[in-house]
Amino acid sequence: MPKFKVVIKKDCFFCDKLKEWLADKKIDVTFLDYLDPKDFDDPLMKNQTFYTIYCDFSACVESIPIVVKNDKEFYYGELWDLVNNQIIEEKAKEIFEI
């Protein structure tokens, strides 16, 4: 069974939409707030691939929320229909294997 982490931040529209969708589908995930110091200890926050792709020297703001599957597969933009501000249901179901 895959393990999922979702990097979020407070007051993030897309983060909230994804959290609601995941709760509705009863998908078990670990949420990591990139601004919360307690989450800095998670190995993902030290993963060079993750950091290089999604963050810069100041933050990971531009790419939030980020879905991480099994600590090695990263998803962001492919989840979103930005014209309609909603999750692409088919892609999300594929990523989360439901």
KOLKETI-163698 format. One record per atom (N, C-alpha, C): residue number from 0; x, y, z. Coordinates in steps of 0.05 Angstrom, whole numbers, plus 5000, padded with zeros to 4 digits. Layout:
// KOLKETI-163698
<atom><nr>NUM</nr><east>X</east><north>Y</north><up>Z</up></atom>
...
This chain:
// KOLKETI-163698
<atom><nr>0</nr><east>5017</east><north>4976</north><up>5000</up></atom>
<atom><nr>0</nr><east>5000</east><north>5000</north><up>5000</up></atom>
<atom><nr>0</nr><east>5018</east><north>5025</north><up>5000</up></atom>
<atom><nr>1</nr><east>5013</east><north>5043</north><up>4982</up></atom>
<atom><nr>1</nr><east>5030</east><north>5067</north><up>4981</up></atom>
<atom><nr>1</nr><east>5026</east><north>5086</north><up>5005</up></atom>
<atom><nr>2</nr><east>5047</east><north>5101</north><up>5011</up></atom>
<atom><nr>2</nr><east>5045</east><north>5121</north><up>5032</up></atom>
<atom><nr>2</nr><east>5047</east><north>5148</north><up>5019</up></atom>
<atom><nr>3</nr><east>5030</east><north>5166</north><up>5029</up></atom>
<atom><nr>3</nr><east>5028</east><north>5192</north><up>5018</up></atom>
<atom><nr>3</nr><east>5034</east><north>5214</north><up>5038</up></atom>
<atom><nr>4</nr><east>5049</east><north>5234</north><up>5029</up></atom>
<atom><nr>4</nr><east>5053</east><north>5259</north><up>5044</up></atom>
<atom><nr>4</nr><east>5044</east><north>5281</north><up>5026</up></atom>
<atom><nr>5</nr><east>5032</east><north>5302</north><up>5039</up></atom>
<atom><nr>5</nr><east>5024</east><north>5325</north><up>5024</up></atom>
<atom><nr>5</nr><east>5036</east><north>5350</north><up>5038</up></atom>
<atom><nr>6</nr><east>5052</east><north>5365</north><up>5023</up></atom>
<atom><nr>6</nr><east>5064</east><north>5389</north><up>5033</up></atom>
<atom><nr>6</nr><east>5044</east><north>5412</north><up>5028</up></atom>
<atom><nr>7</nr><east>5037</east><north>5425</north><up>5050</up></atom>
<atom><nr>7</nr><east>5016</east><north>5446</north><up>5049</up></atom>
<atom><nr>7</nr><east>5027</east><north>5471</north><up>5063</up></atom>
<atom><nr>8</nr><east>5010</east><north>5492</north><up>5063</up></atom>
<atom><nr>8</nr><east>5014</east><north>5515</north><up>5080</up></atom>
<atom><nr>8</nr><east>4987</east><north>5525</north><up>5088</up></atom>
<atom><nr>9</nr><east>4986</east><north>5541</north><up>5109</up></atom>
<atom><nr>9</nr><east>4962</east><north>5552</north><up>5120</up></atom>
<atom><nr>9</nr><east>4950</east><north>5573</north><up>5100</up></atom>
<atom><nr>10</nr><east>4924</east><north>5574</north><up>5099</up></atom>
<atom><nr>10</nr><east>4910</east><north>5594</north><up>5082</up></atom>
<atom><nr>10</nr><east>4916</east><north>5590</north><up>5053</up></atom>
<atom><nr>11</nr><east>4917</east><north>5565</north><up>5044</up></atom>
<atom><nr>11</nr><east>4923</east><north>5559</north><up>5016</up></atom>
<atom><nr>11</nr><east>4898</east><north>5546</north><up>5004</up></atom>
<atom><nr>12</nr><east>4886</east><north>5560</north><up>4984</up></atom>
<atom><nr>12</nr><east>4862</east><north>5550</north><up>4972</up></atom>
<atom><nr>12</nr><east>4864</east><north>5522</north><up>4961</up></atom>
<atom><nr>13</nr><east>4885</east><north>5516</north><up>4946</up></atom>
<atom><nr>13</nr><east>4888</east><north>5490</north><up>4934</up></atom>
<atom><nr>13</nr><east>4895</east><north>5469</north><up>4955</up></atom>
<atom><nr>14</nr><east>4909</east><north>5476</north><up>4976</up></atom>
<atom><nr>14</nr><east>4914</east><north>5458</north><up>4998</up></atom>
<atom><nr>14</nr><east>4888</east><north>5449</north><up>5011</up></atom>
<atom><nr>15</nr><east>4871</east><north>5469</north><up>5017</up></atom>
<atom><nr>15</nr><east>4845</east><north>5463</north><up>5029</up></atom>
<atom><nr>15</nr><east>4827</east><north>5446</north><up>5011</up></atom>
<atom><nr>16</nr><east>4827</east><north>5451</north><up>4985</up></atom>
<atom><nr>16</nr><east>4812</east><north>5435</north><up>4966</up></atom>
<atom><nr>16</nr><east>4821</east><north>5406</north><up>4967</up></atom>
<atom><nr>17</nr><east>4848</east><north>5402</north><up>4966</up></atom>
<atom><nr>17</nr><east>4859</east><north>5376</north><up>4966</up></atom>
<atom><nr>17</nr><east>4853</east><north>5362</north><up>4993</up></atom>
<atom><nr>18</nr><east>4856</east><north>5375</north><up>5015</up></atom>
<atom><nr>18</nr><east>4850</east><north>5363</north><up>5041</up></atom>
<atom><nr>18</nr><east>4821</east><north>5354</north><up>5042</up></atom>
<atom><nr>19</nr><east>4802</east><north>5370</north><up>5032</up></atom>
<atom><nr>19</nr><east>4774</east><north>5362</north><up>5032</up></atom>
<atom><nr>19</nr><east>4770</east><north>5337</north><up>5014</up></atom>
<atom><nr>20</nr><east>4782</east><north>5337</north><up>4991</up></atom>
<atom><nr>20</nr><east>4779</east><north>5315</north><up>4973</up></atom>
<atom><nr>20</nr><east>4790</east><north>5289</north><up>4985</up></atom>
<atom><nr>21</nr><east>4814</east><north>5291</north><up>4997</up></atom>
<atom><nr>21</nr><east>4826</east><north>5267</north><up>5010</up></atom>
<atom><nr>21</nr><east>4809</east><north>5257</north><up>5033</up></atom>
<atom><nr>22</nr><east>4798</east><north>5275</north><up>5049</up></atom>
<atom><nr>22</nr><east>4780</east><north>5268</north><up>5072</up></atom>
<atom><nr>22</nr><east>4755</east><north>5254</north><up>5061</up></atom>
<atom><nr>23</nr><east>4744</east><north>5265</north><up>5040</up></atom>
<atom><nr>23</nr><east>4720</east><north>5253</north><up>5028</up></atom>
<atom><nr>23</nr><east>4725</east><north>5225</north><up>5018</up></atom>
<atom><nr>24</nr><east>4749</east><north>5220</north><up>5007</up></atom>
<atom><nr>24</nr><east>4756</east><north>5194</north><up>4996</up></atom>
<atom><nr>24</nr><east>4768</east><north>5176</north><up>5018</up></atom>
<atom><nr>25</nr><east>4771</east><north>5186</north><up>5042</up></atom>
<atom><nr>25</nr><east>4782</east><north>5171</north><up>5065</up></atom>
<atom><nr>25</nr><east>4810</east><north>5160</north><up>5058</up></atom>
<atom><nr>26</nr><east>4826</east><north>5177</north><up>5047</up></atom>
<atom><nr>26</nr><east>4854</east><north>5170</north><up>5040</up></atom>
<atom><nr>26</nr><east>4872</east><north>5179</north><up>5062</up></atom>
<atom><nr>27</nr><east>4888</east><north>5160</north><up>5072</up></atom>
<atom><nr>27</nr><east>4906</east><north>5166</north><up>5094</up></atom>
<atom><nr>27</nr><east>4931</east><north>5179</north><up>5084</up></atom>
<atom><nr>28</nr><east>4936</east><north>5204</north><up>5093</up></atom>
<atom><nr>28</nr><east>4960</east><north>5219</north><up>5085</up></atom>
<atom><nr>28</nr><east>4972</east><north>5232</north><up>5109</up></atom>
<atom><nr>29</nr><east>4997</east><north>5239</north><up>5107</up></atom>
<atom><nr>29</nr><east>5011</east><north>5255</north><up>5127</up></atom>
<atom><nr>29</nr><east>5013</east><north>5283</north><up>5115</up></atom>
<atom><nr>30</nr><east>5004</east><north>5303</north><up>5129</up></atom>
<atom><nr>30</nr><east>5006</east><north>5331</north><up>5120</up></atom>
<atom><nr>30</nr><east>5031</east><north>5343</north><up>5133</up></atom>
<atom><nr>31</nr><east>5046</east><north>5357</north><up>5117</up></atom>
<atom><nr>31</nr><east>5070</east><north>5371</north><up>5126</up></atom>
<atom><nr>31</nr><east>5067</east><north>5401</north><up>5119</up></atom>
<atom><nr>32</nr><east>5067</east><north>5418</north><up>5138</up></atom>
<atom><nr>32</nr><east>5066</east><north>5447</north><up>5133</up></atom>
<atom><nr>32</nr><east>5095</east><north>5457</north><up>5131</up></atom>
<atom><nr>33</nr><east>5101</east><north>5467</north><up>5107</up></atom>
<atom><nr>33</nr><east>5130</east><north>5475</north><up>5103</up></atom>
<atom><nr>33</nr><east>5138</east><north>5498</north><up>5121</up></atom>
<atom><nr>34</nr><east>5118</east><north>5512</north><up>5133</up></atom>
<atom><nr>34</nr><east>5125</east><north>5534</north><up>5152</up></atom>
<atom><nr>34</nr><east>5126</east><north>5525</north><up>5181</up></atom>
<atom><nr>35</nr><east>5119</east><north>5500</north><up>5187</up></atom>
<atom><nr>35</nr><east>5117</east><north>5491</north><up>5214</up></atom>
<atom><nr>35</nr><east>5144</east><north>5477</north><up>5222</up></atom>
<atom><nr>36</nr><east>5159</east><north>5488</north><up>5241</up></atom>
<atom><nr>36</nr><east>5185</east><north>5477</north><up>5248</up></atom>
<atom><nr>36</nr><east>5184</east><north>5448</north><up>5256</up></atom>
<atom><nr>37</nr><east>5161</east><north>5439</north><up>5268</up></atom>
<atom><nr>37</nr><east>5160</east><north>5410</north><up>5276</up></atom>
<atom><nr>37</nr><east>5161</east><north>5392</north><up>5252</up></atom>
<atom><nr>38</nr><east>5153</east><north>5401</north><up>5228</up></atom>
<atom><nr>38</nr><east>5153</east><north>5385</north><up>5204</up></atom>
<atom><nr>38</nr><east>5180</east><north>5385</north><up>5190</up></atom>
<atom><nr>39</nr><east>5198</east><north>5402</north><up>5199</up></atom>
<atom><nr>39</nr><east>5225</east><north>5403</north><up>5186</up></atom>
<atom><nr>39</nr><east>5240</east><north>5377</north><up>5190</up></atom>
<atom><nr>40</nr><east>5234</east><north>5362</north><up>5211</up></atom>
<atom><nr>40</nr><east>5248</east><north>5338</north><up>5217</up></atom>
<atom><nr>40</nr><east>5241</east><north>5315</north><up>5199</up></atom>
<atom><nr>41</nr><east>5219</east><north>5318</north><up>5184</up></atom>
<atom><nr>41</nr><east>5211</east><north>5296</north><up>5165</up></atom>
<atom><nr>41</nr><east>5233</east><north>5293</north><up>5144</up></atom>
<atom><nr>42</nr><east>5240</east><north>5268</north><up>5138</up></atom>
<atom><nr>42</nr><east>5261</east><north>5264</north><up>5117</up></atom>
<atom><nr>42</nr><east>5255</east><north>5277</north><up>5090</up></atom>
<atom><nr>43</nr><east>5230</east><north>5280</north><up>5084</up></atom>
<atom><nr>43</nr><east>5223</east><north>5293</north><up>5058</up></atom>
<atom><nr>43</nr><east>5235</east><north>5321</north><up>5057</up></atom>
<atom><nr>44</nr><east>5234</east><north>5335</north><up>5079</up></atom>
<atom><nr>44</nr><east>5244</east><north>5363</north><up>5079</up></atom>
<atom><nr>44</nr><east>5274</east><north>5364</north><up>5074</up></atom>
<atom><nr>45</nr><east>5288</east><north>5341</north><up>5076</up></atom>
<atom><nr>45</nr><east>5316</east><north>5340</north><up>5071</up></atom>
<atom><nr>45</nr><east>5323</east><north>5326</north><up>5044</up></atom>
<atom><nr>46</nr><east>5302</east><north>5318</north><up>5030</up></atom>
<atom><nr>46</nr><east>5305</east><north>5303</north><up>5005</up></atom>
<atom><nr>46</nr><east>5314</east><north>5323</north><up>4983</up></atom>
<atom><nr>47</nr><east>5337</east><north>5318</north><up>4972</up></atom>
<atom><nr>47</nr><east>5348</east><north>5337</north><up>4953</up></atom>
<atom><nr>47</nr><east>5331</east><north>5339</north><up>4927</up></atom>
<atom><nr>48</nr><east>5321</east><north>5317</north><up>4918</up></atom>
<atom><nr>48</nr><east>5304</east><north>5318</north><up>4894</up></atom>
<atom><nr>48</nr><east>5279</east><north>5336</north><up>4899</up></atom>
<atom><nr>49</nr><east>5266</east><north>5331</north><up>4921</up></atom>
<atom><nr>49</nr><east>5242</east><north>5346</north><up>4928</up></atom>
<atom><nr>49</nr><east>5250</east><north>5376</north><up>4930</up></atom>
<atom><nr>50</nr><east>5270</east><north>5382</north><up>4945</up></atom>
<atom><nr>50</nr><east>5278</east><north>5410</north><up>4949</up></atom>
<atom><nr>50</nr><east>5286</east><north>5424</north><up>4923</up></atom>
<atom><nr>51</nr><east>5301</east><north>5410</north><up>4907</up></atom>
<atom><nr>51</nr><east>5311</east><north>5422</north><up>4882</up></atom>
<atom><nr>51</nr><east>5287</east><north>5428</north><up>4863</up></atom>
<atom><nr>52</nr><east>5268</east><north>5410</north><up>4861</up></atom>
<atom><nr>52</nr><east>5246</east><north>5414</north><up>4843</up></atom>
<atom><nr>52</nr><east>5226</east><north>5435</north><up>4853</up></atom>
<atom><nr>53</nr><east>5219</east><north>5434</north><up>4878</up></atom>
<atom><nr>53</nr><east>5196</east><north>5449</north><up>4888</up></atom>
<atom><nr>53</nr><east>5202</east><north>5473</north><up>4905</up></atom>
<atom><nr>54</nr><east>5226</east><north>5477</north><up>4913</up></atom>
<atom><nr>54</nr><east>5233</east><north>5498</north><up>4932</up></atom>
<atom><nr>54</nr><east>5255</east><north>5516</north><up>4921</up></atom>
<atom><nr>55</nr><east>5258</east><north>5539</north><up>4933</up></atom>
<atom><nr>55</nr><east>5282</east><north>5555</north><up>4928</up></atom>
<atom><nr>55</nr><east>5294</east><north>5562</north><up>4955</up></atom>
<atom><nr>56</nr><east>5311</east><north>5582</north><up>4955</up></atom>
<atom><nr>56</nr><east>5324</east><north>5588</north><up>4981</up></atom>
<atom><nr>56</nr><east>5306</east><north>5599</north><up>5002</up></atom>
<atom><nr>57</nr><east>5283</east><north>5610</north><up>4993</up></atom>
<atom><nr>57</nr><east>5265</east><north>5623</north><up>5013</up></atom>
<atom><nr>57</nr><east>5242</east><north>5605</north><up>5022</up></atom>
<atom><nr>58</nr><east>5232</east><north>5588</north><up>5004</up></atom>
<atom><nr>58</nr><east>5208</east><north>5573</north><up>5011</up></atom>
<atom><nr>58</nr><east>5199</east><north>5555</north><up>4988</up></atom>
<atom><nr>59</nr><east>5178</east><north>5540</north><up>4993</up></atom>
<atom><nr>59</nr><east>5166</east><north>5522</north><up>4973</up></atom>
<atom><nr>59</nr><east>5139</east><north>5533</north><up>4964</up></atom>
<atom><nr>60</nr><east>5135</east><north>5559</north><up>4968</up></atom>
<atom><nr>60</nr><east>5109</east><north>5572</north><up>4964</up></atom>
<atom><nr>60</nr><east>5097</east><north>5567</north><up>4936</up></atom>
<atom><nr>61</nr><east>5113</east><north>5568</north><up>4915</up></atom>
<atom><nr>61</nr><east>5102</east><north>5568</north><up>4888</up></atom>
<atom><nr>61</nr><east>5089</east><north>5541</north><up>4881</up></atom>
<atom><nr>62</nr><east>5097</east><north>5520</north><up>4894</up></atom>
<atom><nr>62</nr><east>5088</east><north>5493</north><up>4886</up></atom>
<atom><nr>62</nr><east>5070</east><north>5479</north><up>4906</up></atom>
<atom><nr>63</nr><east>5058</east><north>5493</north><up>4923</up></atom>
<atom><nr>63</nr><east>5041</east><north>5481</north><up>4944</up></atom>
<atom><nr>63</nr><east>5013</east><north>5477</north><up>4934</up></atom>
<atom><nr>64</nr><east>4999</east><north>5456</north><up>4939</up></atom>
<atom><nr>64</nr><east>5007</east><north>5431</north><up>4954</up></atom>
<atom><nr>64</nr><east>5022</east><north>5412</north><up>4935</up></atom>
<atom><nr>65</nr><east>5040</east><north>5397</north><up>4948</up></atom>
<atom><nr>65</nr><east>5056</east><north>5377</north><up>4933</up></atom>
<atom><nr>65</nr><east>5049</east><north>5350</north><up>4945</up></atom>
<atom><nr>66</nr><east>5042</east><north>5332</north><up>4927</up></atom>
<atom><nr>66</nr><east>5036</east><north>5304</north><up>4936</up></atom>
<atom><nr>66</nr><east>5061</east><north>5288</north><up>4932</up></atom>
<atom><nr>67</nr><east>5068</east><north>5273</north><up>4952</up></atom>
<atom><nr>67</nr><east>5092</east><north>5256</north><up>4951</up></atom>
<atom><nr>67</nr><east>5083</east><north>5227</north><up>4957</up></atom>
<atom><nr>68</nr><east>5089</east><north>5210</north><up>4938</up></atom>
<atom><nr>68</nr><east>5081</east><north>5182</north><up>4940</up></atom>
<atom><nr>68</nr><east>5106</east><north>5165</north><up>4945</up></atom>
<atom><nr>69</nr><east>5105</east><north>5151</north><up>4968</up></atom>
<atom><nr>69</nr><east>5128</east><north>5133</north><up>4975</up></atom>
<atom><nr>69</nr><east>5155</east><north>5147</north><up>4976</up></atom>
<atom><nr>70</nr><east>5154</east><north>5172</north><up>4984</up></atom>
<atom><nr>70</nr><east>5179</east><north>5189</north><up>4987</up></atom>
<atom><nr>70</nr><east>5195</east><north>5191</north><up>4962</up></atom>
<atom><nr>71</nr><east>5184</east><north>5184</north><up>4938</up></atom>
<atom><nr>71</nr><east>5201</east><north>5187</north><up>4914</up></atom>
<atom><nr>71</nr><east>5186</east><north>5196</north><up>4889</up></atom>
<atom><nr>72</nr><east>5159</east><north>5196</north><up>4890</up></atom>
<atom><nr>72</nr><east>5144</east><north>5206</north><up>4867</up></atom>
<atom><nr>72</nr><east>5131</east><north>5232</north><up>4875</up></atom>
<atom><nr>73</nr><east>5134</east><north>5252</north><up>4859</up></atom>
<atom><nr>73</nr><east>5124</east><north>5279</north><up>4866</up></atom>
<atom><nr>73</nr><east>5103</east><north>5288</north><up>4846</up></atom>
<atom><nr>74</nr><east>5081</east><north>5300</north><up>4856</up></atom>
<atom><nr>74</nr><east>5060</east><north>5309</north><up>4839</up></atom>
<atom><nr>74</nr><east>5051</east><north>5337</north><up>4848</up></atom>
<atom><nr>75</nr><east>5046</east><north>5354</north><up>4828</up></atom>
<atom><nr>75</nr><east>5035</east><north>5380</north><up>4834</up></atom>
<atom><nr>75</nr><east>5016</east><north>5389</north><up>4812</up></atom>
<atom><nr>76</nr><east>5026</east><north>5401</north><up>4792</up></atom>
<atom><nr>76</nr><east>5009</east><north>5414</north><up>4772</up></atom>
<atom><nr>76</nr><east>4990</east><north>5395</north><up>4758</up></atom>
<atom><nr>77</nr><east>4997</east><north>5370</north><up>4755</up></atom>
<atom><nr>77</nr><east>4980</east><north>5351</north><up>4740</up></atom>
<atom><nr>77</nr><east>4954</east><north>5345</north><up>4755</up></atom>
<atom><nr>78</nr><east>4951</east><north>5354</north><up>4780</up></atom>
<atom><nr>78</nr><east>4927</east><north>5350</north><up>4795</up></atom>
<atom><nr>78</nr><east>4906</east><north>5371</north><up>4791</up></atom>
<atom><nr>79</nr><east>4913</east><north>5394</north><up>4778</up></atom>
<atom><nr>79</nr><east>4895</east><north>5417</north><up>4779</up></atom>
<atom><nr>79</nr><east>4885</east><north>5426</north><up>4752</up></atom>
<atom><nr>80</nr><east>4860</east><north>5432</north><up>4751</up></atom>
<atom><nr>80</nr><east>4847</east><north>5446</north><up>4729</up></atom>
<atom><nr>80</nr><east>4847</east><north>5475</north><up>4739</up></atom>
<atom><nr>81</nr><east>4867</east><north>5491</north><up>4730</up></atom>
<atom><nr>81</nr><east>4870</east><north>5518</north><up>4740</up></atom>
<atom><nr>81</nr><east>4849</east><north>5537</north><up>4728</up></atom>
<atom><nr>82</nr><east>4837</east><north>5530</north><up>4706</up></atom>
<atom><nr>82</nr><east>4816</east><north>5547</north><up>4695</up></atom>
<atom><nr>82</nr><east>4791</east><north>5547</north><up>4713</up></atom>
<atom><nr>83</nr><east>4785</east><north>5523</north><up>4722</up></atom>
<atom><nr>83</nr><east>4761</east><north>5520</north><up>4739</up></atom>
<atom><nr>83</nr><east>4767</east><north>5518</north><up>4769</up></atom>
<atom><nr>84</nr><east>4793</east><north>5520</north><up>4776</up></atom>
<atom><nr>84</nr><east>4802</east><north>5518</north><up>4804</up></atom>
<atom><nr>84</nr><east>4792</east><north>5493</north><up>4818</up></atom>
<atom><nr>85</nr><east>4796</east><north>5470</north><up>4806</up></atom>
<atom><nr>85</nr><east>4788</east><north>5446</north><up>4818</up></atom>
<atom><nr>85</nr><east>4808</east><north>5423</north><up>4812</up></atom>
<atom><nr>86</nr><east>4805</east><north>5402</north><up>4828</up></atom>
<atom><nr>86</nr><east>4822</east><north>5378</north><up>4824</up></atom>
<atom><nr>86</nr><east>4812</east><north>5364</north><up>4799</up></atom>
<atom><nr>87</nr><east>4832</east><north>5353</north><up>4784</up></atom>
<atom><nr>87</nr><east>4826</east><north>5336</north><up>4762</up></atom>
<atom><nr>87</nr><east>4821</east><north>5308</north><up>4774</up></atom>
<atom><nr>88</nr><east>4796</east><north>5301</north><up>4777</up></atom>
<atom><nr>88</nr><east>4788</east><north>5277</north><up>4791</up></atom>
<atom><nr>88</nr><east>4801</east><north>5252</north><up>4780</up></atom>
<atom><nr>89</nr><east>4802</east><north>5249</north><up>4754</up></atom>
<atom><nr>89</nr><east>4813</east><north>5225</north><up>4742</up></atom>
<atom><nr>89</nr><east>4843</east><north>5222</north><up>4749</up></atom>
<atom><nr>90</nr><east>4858</east><north>5244</north><up>4747</up></atom>
<atom><nr>90</nr><east>4887</east><north>5243</north><up>4754</up></atom>
<atom><nr>90</nr><east>4891</east><north>5238</north><up>4783</up></atom>
<atom><nr>91</nr><east>4875</east><north>5251</north><up>4800</up></atom>
<atom><nr>91</nr><east>4878</east><north>5247</north><up>4829</up></atom>
<atom><nr>91</nr><east>4872</east><north>5218</north><up>4837</up></atom>
<atom><nr>92</nr><east>4852</east><north>5206</north><up>4825</up></atom>
<atom><nr>92</nr><east>4846</east><north>5178</north><up>4831</up></atom>
<atom><nr>92</nr><east>4868</east><north>5160</north><up>4822</up></atom>
<atom><nr>93</nr><east>4881</east><north>5166</north><up>4799</up></atom>
<atom><nr>93</nr><east>4904</east><north>5151</north><up>4790</up></atom>
<atom><nr>93</nr><east>4927</east><north>5153</north><up>4809</up></atom>
<atom><nr>94</nr><east>4934</east><north>5176</north><up>4817</up></atom>
<atom><nr>94</nr><east>4956</east><north>5181</north><up>4836</up></atom>
<atom><nr>94</nr><east>4951</east><north>5167</north><up>4862</up></atom>
<atom><nr>95</nr><east>4927</east><north>5170</north><up>4873</up></atom>
<atom><nr>95</nr><east>4921</east><north>5158</north><up>4899</up></atom>
<atom><nr>95</nr><east>4910</east><north>5130</north><up>4898</up></atom>
<atom><nr>96</nr><east>4911</east><north>5118</north><up>4874</up></atom>
<atom><nr>96</nr><east>4904</east><north>5090</north><up>4869</up></atom>
<atom><nr>96</nr><east>4876</east><north>5083</north><up>4880</up></atom>
<atom><nr>97</nr><east>4856</east><north>5099</north><up>4873</up></atom>
<atom><nr>97</nr><east>4829</east><north>5092</north><up>4881</up></atom>
<atom><nr>97</nr><east>4811</east><north>5090</north><up>4856</up></atom>
